């Protein structure tokens, strides 16, 4: 799994979103899990990425459909949501969008799937 090279326009969009989104590191997420803090882990990657493997217990709402489908899947806008993608860029964009829809406790996992895999957290295939 290599970090991708992204275009300047995409990076600017992500940086802008990150000014409004709270990011957490994998260690912070592991501490949440260990403490039993209630949350929903949301995988915003594409279908083929999800099918290749994902964090155990994650809900799949791809970035392309999350705004359309989140209210039906997760109606409680006060619950804590932890979004992840491949590396933390798409999850920041998705977090920014759903915060605008009224979700108030949204976190973006910096490092995304790569951080989850290297952390040793349980995975599903």
N, C-alpha and C positions, 0 to 999 in steps of 0.2 A: 504494500500500500504506500504509494508515493504521494506527497503533497503535490497538488496540481498548480500549474502556473495560471494565474487568472489575469484577465484583461484589466487595464486601469479603470475603465468605467464601472466594471463590476466591483472592484475593490473600493472605489469611491462610494458606491451605493451601500456596500457592507459597512464601511467605516461610519457613514452617516447613521445607519440603523443602530450601530453599536453605541452611539451617543445616547440612545433612548432605552437600550436593552441591558438588563443585568446579566452579566456572564458569570458562570462559576467554573472552577477548575475541577478536574476529575477527583481530586482529593476531597474537595468540598462535597461533591456528589456522593462519594463513598461514605463520608461522615453522615450525610443525610440518611442513606440506606441503613447504615449501622445503628443509627439512633431511632430508626423506625418512623422517621418523619413522613407523614402522609403526602403523597405526590403522585402524579401520573407522568411516566416517562414516555415522550412522544418522539417517534422516529419520523423525520420529515424527508427522508431520502426517497429516491425513485423506487418503483416497484421491483426492478431487477436487483437493486442494491439490497432491499429488504429481504427478497427471496434468497439471496446468497448468504444471509446471516444477519441477526439483529440481537440487541440486548434482550435477555429473558424478561418477559413481562411487559415489554414495550407495546404501545399502541401505534399502529402505522397510519399516519395522516400525511401523505406526501405533500411537499411544498406546493405543488401545482394545484392541489385540491383542498388544502387545509382551511382556507377562508370559507369555502363553500360548505365543507362538511363538519367543521369543529362544533358548531352549536348543536347539531344532532348527536354527535359522539360524546361531547363533554359540555353539558348544559350549565354546570356550575362554574360561573366565571370567577369565583373566589378561591377555587382549589389551586394548589401549587402545581404548575406544569413545568417540566424540564424537557426542553426540546434538544434534539441532537441530529446532526447530519453527518457528512463524512469528516469534516474538520472544524466546523463551527461557523461557517459563513452563511450557508442557506438557513441554518437554524436561527441565526440573528435576524435575517430578513423575515422569516416566518414569525418570530417572536414579536418583532416590531408591528407586523400587520395585525396579529390577533390582539395585541395590546390596544390597538386603535379600535378594535371591535368590542372592547370592554373587559377583556381578561386582565386581571390586576396582579396576578402572582406568576409571572412568566419568567423563566430562566433559560438561558442558552448555554449549553455545555461546550465550553471552549475545547477544541481538540476532537470533539465529536466521536464518531465510530472508532477512529484510530486510538483515541484515549481509552475508550471502553475496552477494546480488545487488549491493549497493553496493560490495563489495570487488573485483569483477571476476573472481572465481574462475570456472572453467568451469562452465557449466550444461548440463543436458539438458532437452529438452522432450518 
